Amino acid sequence: AEKTFTEFSEFDGKKIAVPTGTIYGPYLEKNFPNTKISYIDTAADILSSILSGKIDAAALDEAVALALEGENDRLTHSEKFMTFDNAFMLQKKAKNSQLLKELNEFIAKINSDGTIDNLLGIWEGKDESVKKVLPYEKLPATKGVIRIAYDADGVPFGYIKDNRAAGAEIDIIARFCEAYGYKPEFIVMNFGAFIPALKSNKCDIAIGCI
């Protein structure tokens, strides 16, 4: 008979996949030391591993898990086991101080006026007709170009739709660029490559369930 998990503690000692480079690995190592962790780069490979029985479960952001579950009736999810907020990541250096100030200012504003909740509702919803990102390709680079790394496997936060970057975090960062005079350049890479890319100056910001 199939094993049904009702509480997260029951996963201790099981084979759990985590996206490479995320905080889930260290969290599981600390709190569930008997868990056998597999680091996997993409959600597609995680999905394949679950369905083939190579792993017992995967630790994912709730929205990502729900998106995968909505596409496959053989999946389900457990209770939440972590609570944290997402953030955009950028390298700590002098020339980024103004950009960081502007980002924090913008995020505070859209948090307080309800824009973020509204956007998450849109991108986590089922109505594809309302999932639109402003035409960021046409934005003027008044204050320069921002190179933004994102994982295109991160529905509903970042993915590719109609050959363009799409998703809740893409929408947010595009609105930021429009408001502050930047032109975004979106660069696709696996989550695990974000920190090396930031350190080597291959991108200015990394986004995607960070």
C-alpha positions in Angstrom: 0.0 0.0 0.0 1.1 3.6 -0.7 2.5 5.5 2.3 0.4 8.5 3.2 2.3 11.3 5.1 0.2 13.5 7.4 2.9 15.4 9.2 6.3 16.7 8.0 8.1 14.9 10.8 7.3 11.6 9.1 9.7 12.6 6.3 12.7 12.2 8.6 14.8 9.4 7.2 13.2 9.5 3.7 14.7 10.5 0.4 13.9 14.2 -0.2 14.9 16.3 -3.2 15.7 20.1 -2.9 16.4 22.6 -5.6 20.2 23.2 -5.8 21.3 26.4 -4.1 18.2 26.9 -1.9 17.9 27.0 1.9 16.0 23.8 2.1 19.1 21.6 2.1 20.7 23.2 5.2 17.3 23.4 6.9 16.7 19.6 6.4 20.3 18.8 7.4 19.8 20.6 10.7 16.3 19.6 11.6 16.0 16.2 10.0 19.5 14.7 10.1 18.3 11.3 9.0 16.9 12.6 5.8 18.6 11.5 2.6 18.9 14.8 0.5 19.2 14.9 -3.3 20.1 18.2 -4.8 18.4 18.7 -8.2 18.7 21.6 -10.5 15.2 21.9 -12.1 11.6 21.5 -11.1 11.1 19.2 -14.1 13.8 16.8 -12.9 12.3 16.9 -9.4 8.9 16.1 -10.7 10.3 13.2 -12.7 12.1 11.9 -9.7 9.0 11.9 -7.6 6.8 10.2 -10.2 9.4 7.5 -10.9 9.8 6.8 -7.1 13.5 7.8 -7.0 12.6 10.2 -4.1 9.8 10.2 -1.5 9.2 13.9 -1.7 10.6 17.3 -2.5 11.0 20.5 -0.5 9.6 23.4 -2.5 8.1 26.8 -2.2 4.3 26.4 -1.6 3.4 28.2 -4.8 5.7 26.1 -6.9 4.4 22.9 -5.3 0.8 24.0 -6.0 1.6 24.8 -9.6 3.2 21.4 -10.1 0.3 19.7 -8.3 -2.2 21.6 -10.5 -0.6 20.0 -13.6 -0.4 16.5 -12.3 -3.1 14.7 -10.3 -0.5 12.1 -9.0 1.0 14.8 -6.7 -0.1 16.2 -3.3 1.6 18.3 -0.6 2.2 18.1 3.1 1.7 20.8 5.8 4.0 23.8 5.7 7.3 23.3 7.4 9.0 26.7 6.9 7.8 30.3 6.9 9.9 33.0 5.2 9.7 35.9 2.9 11.2 36.1 -0.6 13.7 38.8 -1.5 15.8 39.9 -4.4 19.5 39.3 -4.1 22.3 41.5 -5.3 26.0 41.8 -4.6 27.0 44.0 -1.7 29.1 46.7 -3.2 29.3 50.5 -3.3 27.7 51.0 -6.7 24.7 48.9 -5.7 23.8 51.0 -2.6 21.5 53.3 -4.6 19.9 50.4 -6.4 19.3 48.6 -3.1 17.8 51.7 -1.6 15.4 52.1 -4.5 14.4 48.4 -4.5 13.6 48.5 -0.8 11.6 51.7 -1.3 9.6 50.3 -4.1 8.9 47.0 -2.4 7.8 48.8 0.8 5.4 50.8 -1.3 3.8 47.9 -3.2 3.6 45.9 0.1 1.7 48.7 1.8 -0.7 49.5 -1.0 -1.6 45.8 -1.7 0.0 45.5 -5.1 2.1 42.5 -4.2 -0.9 40.5 -2.9 -2.8 41.4 -6.0 0.0 40.3 -8.3 0.6 37.0 -6.4 -3.2 36.4 -6.7 -3.0 36.9 -10.5 0.1 34.7 -11.1 -1.0 32.0 -8.7 -4.5 31.9 -10.3 -5.8 30.0 -13.2 -6.8 32.8 -15.5 -4.0 33.0 -18.1 -5.5 36.0 -19.8 -4.6 38.3 -16.9 -1.0 37.0 -16.6 0.8 39.8 -18.4 4.1 41.6 -17.9 4.5 45.1 -19.1 6.5 45.5 -22.4 9.9 45.8 -20.6 11.8 45.5 -23.9 10.6 49.0 -24.7 11.6 50.6 -21.4 14.3 53.4 -21.8 17.6 52.8 -20.1 17.5 56.3 -18.5 19.6 55.1 -15.5 21.1 52.1 -17.2 20.5 48.5 -17.8 19.9 46.0 -14.9 20.9 42.4 -15.7 18.5 40.1 -13.8 19.1 36.4 -13.4 16.1 34.2 -13.0 15.2 30.5 -13.0 12.8 29.9 -15.9 11.7 26.7 -14.1 10.1 28.6 -11.2 6.4 28.8 -12.0 4.6 31.0 -10.8 7.5 33.3 -9.8 9.6 33.2 -12.9 9.2 31.3 -16.2 8.9 31.8 -19.9 5.6 32.5 -21.5 5.2 33.5 -25.2 9.0 33.7 -25.5 9.2 36.3 -22.8 10.1 36.3 -19.1 7.0 36.0 -17.1 5.8 35.3 -13.5 5.1 37.2 -10.3 8.7 38.3 -9.5 9.3 39.2 -13.2 6.2 41.4 -13.1 7.4 43.1 -9.9 10.9 43.8 -11.1 9.7 45.0 -14.5 7.4 47.5 -12.6 10.3 48.6 -10.5 12.4 49.2 -13.6 9.6 51.3 -15.2 9.2 53.3 -12.0 12.9 54.1 -11.5 14.2 54.5 -15.1 16.0 51.2 -15.7 15.9 48.8 -18.6 15.8 45.1 -17.5 17.8 42.4 -19.2 16.6 39.0 -18.1 19.1 36.1 -18.0 18.0 32.5 -17.6 20.1 30.3 -15.2 19.6 27.6 -12.7 19.0 28.7 -9.1 22.3 27.2 -8.0 24.2 29.5 -10.3 22.8 32.7 -8.8 25.5 33.4 -6.2 28.5 32.6 -8.5 26.9 34.8 -11.2 26.6 37.7 -8.7 30.1 37.3 -7.4 31.5 37.2 -10.9 29.5 40.2 -12.0 27.5 38.2 -14.7 24.3 39.7 -13.3 23.2 42.6 -11.1 20.2 41.0 -9.4 19.0 37.4 -8.9 15.3 36.7 -8.4 13.2 33.6 -7.9 12.0 32.4 -4.4 15.2 33.6 -2.7 
